[in-house]
Amino acid sequence: MQKILILGGGFGGLATANELRANLPDASITIIDKKDYFMMDLVKLWIIKGVRTFEHSKKPLQNITRKGIDYVNEAVVGIDLVGKKVKTTTKEFSYDYLVVALGVEFAPEKISGLPENGFVLYDLEHGPKIRQKILEMKSGKLGFVITGMPYKCPPAPFEAALIIDSMLKEQNVRDKIEIDFYSPAPITLPAAGPEVSQQLLQMLLYLHTKHQKSCTNQV
Ligand SMILES: Cc1cc2nc3c(=O)[nH]c(=O)nc-3n(C[C@H](O)[C@H](O)[C@H](O)COP(=O)(O)OP(=O)(O)OC[C@H]3O[C@@H](n4cnc5c(N)ncnc54)[C@H](O)[C@@H]3O)c2cc1C
C-alpha cells in the first residue's frame, strides 16, 4: 500500500487529501497538523464585523477520519527527503509521497513598530482586538498597510477596509475617521488583473470621496 503524507490540514492539505482519497482508494493517506481544527480564514473578517465567533466556525480536523484519511495532531519539526521520513514533536512517519501544505508564517516583528502599535489582520487572535478597537474609535486615522508582495489572500485587506467602513458608519463616527490604504502593488489587485483592480479602486475612492464630502458638509 502506498503511503501518502500530507503536512498541513488547511485549505491546501484538505483539498489534496479529498482529491487523492477519491482517486486512490487503496492508498494510505495521513494529514499531520499542529492545530486540531479547521476554520476558513475568511471567517476572521466576519469575527471583526461581529457576525460570527471562532467557537461556532471551527470544525474538528478529526472529522476527516470519517473519510478514511488518518489525522495526526502534532507539529512537524523535520523532513528527511533522502530517508523519506517526517519527524513530528513525538513521532516519526515514513512516506512514499509527500505533500507539503504548511501555509505561511507571519513575521510582524520584521516590520519595525508593528507589534507594539498595530494589528495583523490575518492573525486569529487579533480579530477580536481589532473589533474592540474599531468599536472604541471616535476619531482619528486608520491605516491599512500591505507590507510586501506576494501575500496571502490579496482581496482580504480591501474587504476588511469596506467592512470597517460600514462598521464606523453604523457607529456614526465615519465622518471623523480617515481611512488610508498603503500598498506596494502597482495596481490594486494584480491577481485579478487591471479591470477588476480599477473597479476596486473606484469603490475605495468612492468611500474616500464620500468621507471627504461629509466632512466638508459638516464644516
Ligand atoms: C482574512 C482572510 C480571508 C481570506 N478569504 C479567502 C476567500 O474568501 N477565498 C479564498 O479562496 N481564500 C481566502 N483566503 C486565503 C486562504 O485562506 C489561503 O489561501 C489558504 O488558507 C492557504 O491554504 P494553505 O493550505 O496553503 O495554508 P493554510 O490554510 O494556512 O494551512 C496551513 C496548515 O498548516 C499547519 N501548519 C503550519 N505549520 C505547521 C507545522 N510545523 N506542523 C504542523 N502543522 C503546521 C497550520 O496549522 C495550518 O492548518 C483568506 C485568507 C485570509 C487571511
The ligand as an SDF file (V2000), in Angstrom:
LIG
                    3D

 53 58  0  0  0  0  0  0  0  0999 V2000
   -8.6380   37.1410    6.2670 C   0  0  0  0  0  0  0  0  0  0  0  0
   -8.5100   36.1410    5.1350 C   0  0  0  0  0  0  0  0  0  0  0  0
   -9.5550   35.9630    4.2490 C   0  0  0  0  0  0  0  0  0  0  0  0
   -9.4550   35.0310    3.2110 C   0  0  0  0  0  0  0  0  0  0  0  0
  -10.5090   34.8650    2.3480 N   0  0  0  0  0  0  0  0  0  0  0  0
  -10.4220   33.9450    1.3650 C   0  0  0  0  0  0  0  0  0  0  0  0
  -11.5210   33.7160    0.4720 C   0  0  0  0  0  0  0  0  0  0  0  0
  -12.5820   34.3360    0.5980 O   0  0  0  0  0  0  0  0  0  0  0  0
  -11.3620   32.7700   -0.5020 N   0  0  0  0  0  0  0  0  0  0  0  0
  -10.1880   32.0560   -0.6580 C   0  0  0  0  0  0  0  0  0  0  0  0
  -10.1030   31.2170   -1.5410 O   0  0  0  0  0  0  0  0  0  0  0  0
   -9.1410   32.2780    0.1470 N   0  0  0  0  0  0  0  0  0  0  0  0
   -9.2320   33.1880    1.1450 C   0  0  0  0  0  0  0  0  0  0  0  0
   -8.1590   33.4000    1.9780 N   0  0  0  0  0  0  0  0  0  0  0  0
   -6.8800   32.7490    1.6480 C   0  0  0  0  0  0  0  0  0  0  0  0
   -6.8350   31.3120    2.1280 C   0  0  0  0  0  0  0  0  0  0  0  0
   -7.2260   31.2240    3.4820 O   0  0  0  0  0  0  0  0  0  0  0  0
   -5.4120   30.8220    1.9420 C   0  0  0  0  0  0  0  0  0  0  0  0
   -5.0360   30.9800    0.6010 O   0  0  0  0  0  0  0  0  0  0  0  0
   -5.3220   29.3640    2.3240 C   0  0  0  0  0  0  0  0  0  0  0  0
   -5.6560   29.1860    3.6750 O   0  0  0  0  0  0  0  0  0  0  0  0
   -3.9240   28.8350    2.0580 C   0  0  0  0  0  0  0  0  0  0  0  0
   -4.0060   27.4500    2.2290 O   0  0  0  0  0  0  0  0  0  0  0  0
   -2.7640   26.6160    2.7260 P   0  0  0  0  0  0  0  0  0  0  0  0
   -3.2200   25.2020    2.8050 O   0  0  0  0  0  0  0  0  0  0  0  0
   -1.5790   26.9460    1.8940 O   0  0  0  0  0  0  0  0  0  0  0  0
   -2.4330   27.1810    4.1880 O   0  0  0  0  0  0  0  0  0  0  0  0
   -3.3230   27.1520    5.4810 P   0  0  0  0  0  0  0  0  0  0  0  0
   -4.7680   27.0780    5.1590 O   0  0  0  0  0  0  0  0  0  0  0  0
   -2.8250   28.2650    6.3290 O   0  0  0  0  0  0  0  0  0  0  0  0
   -2.9270   25.7670    6.1640 O   0  0  0  0  0  0  0  0  0  0  0  0
   -1.6520   25.5080    6.6750 C   0  0  0  0  0  0  0  0  0  0  0  0
   -1.8140   24.4880    7.7870 C   0  0  0  0  0  0  0  0  0  0  0  0
   -0.5150   24.0220    8.1580 O   0  0  0  0  0  0  0  0  0  0  0  0
   -0.4720   23.9150    9.5610 C   0  0  0  0  0  0  0  0  0  0  0  0
    0.9330   24.0230    9.9860 N   0  0  0  0  0  0  0  0  0  0  0  0
    1.7890   25.0470    9.7740 C   0  0  0  0  0  0  0  0  0  0  0  0
    2.9980   24.7620   10.2680 N   0  0  0  0  0  0  0  0  0  0  0  0
    2.9060   23.5130   10.8120 C   0  0  0  0  0  0  0  0  0  0  0  0
    3.8360   22.6470   11.4650 C   0  0  0  0  0  0  0  0  0  0  0  0
    5.1210   22.9870   11.6520 N   0  0  0  0  0  0  0  0  0  0  0  0
    3.3880   21.4530   11.8820 N   0  0  0  0  0  0  0  0  0  0  0  0
    2.0960   21.0600   11.6830 C   0  0  0  0  0  0  0  0  0  0  0  0
    1.1910   21.8280   11.0810 N   0  0  0  0  0  0  0  0  0  0  0  0
    1.5820   23.0460   10.6400 C   0  0  0  0  0  0  0  0  0  0  0  0
   -1.3400   25.0440   10.0830 C   0  0  0  0  0  0  0  0  0  0  0  0
   -1.7960   24.7800   11.3950 O   0  0  0  0  0  0  0  0  0  0  0  0
   -2.4520   25.0730    9.0530 C   0  0  0  0  0  0  0  0  0  0  0  0
   -3.5720   24.3160    9.4400 O   0  0  0  0  0  0  0  0  0  0  0  0
   -8.2550   34.2890    3.0390 C   0  0  0  0  0  0  0  0  0  0  0  0
   -7.1880   34.4740    3.9480 C   0  0  0  0  0  0  0  0  0  0  0  0
   -7.3130   35.3760    4.9890 C   0  0  0  0  0  0  0  0  0  0  0  0
   -6.1770   35.5210    5.9760 C   0  0  0  0  0  0  0  0  0  0  0  0
  1  2  1  0
  2  3  1  0
  2 52  2  0
  3  4  2  0
  4  5  1  0
  4 50  1  0
  5  6  2  0
  6  7  1  0
  6 13  1  0
  7  8  2  0
  7  9  1  0
  9 10  1  0
 10 11  2  0
 10 12  1  0
 12 13  2  0
 13 14  1  0
 14 15  1  0
 14 50  1  0
 15 16  1  0
 16 17  1  0
 16 18  1  0
 18 19  1  0
 18 20  1  0
 20 21  1  0
 20 22  1  0
 22 23  1  0
 23 24  1  0
 24 25  2  0
 24 26  1  0
 24 27  1  0
 27 28  1  0
 28 29  2  0
 28 30  1  0
 28 31  1  0
 31 32  1  0
 32 33  1  0
 33 34  1  0
 33 48  1  0
 34 35  1  0
 35 36  1  0
 35 46  1  0
 36 37  1  0
 36 45  1  0
 37 38  2  0
 38 39  1  0
 39 40  1  0
 39 45  2  0
 40 41  1  0
 40 42  2  0
 42 43  1  0
 43 44  2  0
 44 45  1  0
 46 47  1  0
 46 48  1  0
 48 49  1  0
 50 51  2  0
 51 52  1  0
 52 53  1  0
M  END
$$$$
